[in-house]
């Protein structure tokens, strides 16, 4: 009995010591988009702040491709030891699984939720040649000119947002897909395409210069970066439901003490001035959450995207 009690005490002590020792080496923070993207910029800001707090480097690893699924598989294959984490978005955690007949992984089973990070800001924009200054005027113009308006997409948020927008508005446009936002935006500014749902980080400077016209923002509230631009709900489309978000996950079966530590560190990082400055430039709205809240949100988002695909008639690949 004494030996058993001693073993239990020793195990508790060593387990506590191990938890306190984490992290004892650099942490890989996998990002599903290339360097310079909005997600990369936000992830690097959080990573630098967390690195200073924990005394270990947080190394950004960009694993772009397959709508974020390549990065997702990197996490699925990783050991659940806290040294490989995923700065994910809705693309790998909700869109990619919904768009595939045979998803590469189960976002609810194959990952450990750690913390909701926040929401990206996307604007509905048109080329200045389009004779519309409001969503209502654009919808009328599109209905008067079916399949004569070209729209660009450079990511899954653009694809899903425009699909739902077109469905709700009852309009038909021509899809011109691009590998990323920069090339799509160049052609939008050049007038080759006329419509796009685009991130604030890449579009706002061009909106302010008059090269693009913003008709609405897809977030629930107006953005402080362009406060005069109405939300889609204000513009007459309250049913629009696409959300572009970022959150932190680990591999499945990540120990609870590591989950709690990283939740604490990333939420604390969001309060530091240097991180807040980066988020403001990207028009990124910090949310934060408990792991349990992120788990529920992830499930709700997967249900939402699948329902939206059914409603719009989009078929999984």
N, C-alpha and C positions, 0 to 999 in steps of 0.2 A: 504493500500500500504506500509506504514512504517513498519507494523508488518511483512508483507511478505518479505520485503527487509532485515529486521533484522533476520528473520529466515534463509534466504539464506546465509547471512554473517556468522551467528552462525554455520550453517551446514558446510560451507567451512572451518571455523576455526577448528571445532572439527574433520572434516575429515582429515585435514592436521596434526593435533596433533596425530590422531590415526596412520597415516602413519609413522610419525616420531617416534612413540613409538614402532613400530615393529622392531625387535622382543622383546616381553616383557616376554617371557618364553622360555624354551628349545625347540629346533627344532629337530624333528625326521627325520633322513636321511635314508630312506629304501634302502637296498642293496639286489639285487636278487641272491646273491651267498653267500656261507658260509664264516666264518672268515678264514683268511689266503689266500683267493683267490686273484688274481690280482686286481679284481674290489674292493674287500674289502680293500685292502692295499691302493689303490689310493683314494678311498672314505674317508678313515680315515685320510689321510694326508690333503685332502681338508677340511674335517670337522673340524679338529683341528685348522687349519689356520683361517677359517671363524669364528669359535667360539671365538677366541681371538679378531677378528676385530669387532664383533657385541656385545660382552659382554654377550653372552648367550651360554650355552652348545649346541653343535650339537651332538646328540646322534645317533650312528649307530645302526640300527636294521636290522639284517640279516634275510631275508625271502626267503630261498632257496627252489627250487623245481619247477617242471612243466616248465622248460626252462625259468624261471623268471616270469611266469604268476601269481604265488602266490603273489609275491611282487607287480606286476602290479595291481592286484585286491585290494591290501591294499591301493593303491593310489586312485583308482577309488572310493572306499568307504569313503575316508577321506574328511573332511571338507575343503573347499577352503580358508583357513585362513593363509596359509603360514607356518604352524607348522608341516606339513607332506610333505616332498619332496622326490623325487625319483632319486637316482643315478643309472640311467638305462643304459642298453647296447642294442646292436642290438638284443640280444636274446628275451627279453620280448617285445621290441618295433617294431620288424620287422619279426623275424624268427618265434616266437610262433604264431602270428596271421596268418602267411602264411601257417604254417604246420597244422592248425586245420580247419576242415570243418566248425565248428561252433566256431569261435574265442571267447575267454572269454571277450573281450572288443575291442573297436575300437581305435587304437593308435592315430588316427588323431582327433577324436572327444572327447575322454574321458580323455585327458591330456592337460595341458598347457605347451608348450615349454618354457624353460627359457634360457638355454645356451648349446651349443655344448661344450663338454669338451676335447675330443681328440680321438686318435686312438691307439689301441693295436698293438703290433708287434707279428706276428705269423711266424714261420719257417716251411718249408717243410723239414722233417728229415727222415733219414732211419737208420736202424741198420747197424753197420759196416760190417756185413756179406753180405750185398747187394752189388753186384759188379757194383756199379754206383757212379760216383763222380759229375755228372751233371744231370740236368733234362732230357736232350736228352738221355743220357745213361740209366737212370731209365725207361723212356717210352719204349725204345727198349727192355730192360730186362723184363718189365711187359707184353709187347706184345708177347715176346717169351715164357712167362710163364703165360698164362691166368688163372686167379682164383687160382694161387699158392702163391700169396703174401697176407698176412693178414695185414689189416690196422686198427689202433685203433682210436677211437674218445672218447673225454671226455667232450665235450660241443657242442653247436649248431654251433659254428664257425667251429669246426673240421668236423662236419657232412656235412655242406653246402659247405665248401671249398673243401673237398675231392670229393664230388659228382660232383662239377663243374670241378675240376681238371681232374677226370677220364673221364668225358664227353668230355672235350676239347682234351684230349690226346688219346681218343679212346681205353682205357684200361679197363680191368675187374679185380677187386681185391675182396677179401673177407672181409666184414665188421665185426669187433669185437667191439661192443659198450661197453663203461664203464660208470659208474656213475659220474666219475670225472677224471681230468687229472692225479693226482698222481698215481692212480692204473694203468692207461693206460701207463704212462711213465715207471713205474716199469717193466711192461711186455715188453715194447719196448726195454728197456736196456737189459733185459734178453733174447731177441731174440724170444719171443713167438709170437710177432707181428713184422712186419718189416718196417712199414711206418706210419707216423703220421704228421698231421698239428697241431703244438703245440705252446703254448704261450712262449714268450721269458723268462718271469720270472721263469718258471719251467725248461726250456730246456737248456738255455745258459751254465750253469755250466757243464752239461754233454757233451755238444758239445765241450767245451774247453778242457775237460779231454779226449776226443776221444771216449767216450762211445756211442756217436751218431754222425752222419754226416749230416750237414746242406747242402741241395741242393739249396734252394732258400728262399727268404723272400716274403711274400704276400703283403707287403706294396708297394705303388707307387715308393718310393725311398729306397735306401739301408739304413740299420739301422746302426747307429754309434756304436752300441754295438758289431756288427760283420760286419764290413764294407767290408770284402772280399767276403761276400755271395751275389750273384746277386739277383735282383728282378725276379719274374716270367716273367715279360715282357722282361727283358734282356735275360732270359733263353729260350725265344722263345714262350711264352704264353701271348701275350699282351691282349687277350680277357678276361683273368681272371679278375673278378670284385668284388669278395667278400671283404667286408670291415668289420673289427671288431672295434666297437666304443663305447664310453660312452658319455652320455649327461644328463643334469639335467632337470627334469620335475616336475610339480606340478599337483594337481587335476584340472579337468576342471573348468573354470570360476574363476581362481585365479586372484585377483585384479592386475591391471597393475602396481601399485606402488610397490607391493611386487615382481612381476616379475622383474622389473627394479632394485630393491635393491639387489635381490639374483644374478641376472646376473652380476652386478657390483662387488659384494663380491667374487663370485667364480672366475671370471676372474682376479681379483686382487690377489687372493690367489695363482694362477698359477705363479705369478711373484716372489713369496717369495722363498728364498734359500732352506728352508727345504722341501717345496713342490717340487721344481725342482729336488732336490736330490732324492726324492722318485720316481718321474717320470723317472729319468735317470736309476735307478736300474731296473725298470720294462720295460724299453725300450718303454715307453708310450709317444706318441707325442702329446703335447697340441695343440689344434686348436683354441678354443674360437669362439664365434659367437654372433649375436644378436638373440633374440627370433624368429624374423621373418625368419632369415636364418635357424635356427634349424627346424622350421615348414616345410620349403621347403625341407630340407634334409630328414626329417622323411618320408615325402610323397614319395620322390624319392627312398629311401631305401625300403619302402614297395612295391613299384612297381618293383624294381629290384629283390627282393627276390621271389616275385610271378612269375616273368618272368623266373627266373633261375629254379624254381621248374618245370615249364611247359617244359622248354628246356631239362632238365635232366630226365624227366619222373617221378619225385617224386610225390607221391600222398598224399594229406592232410589226417591226421588221422581222 
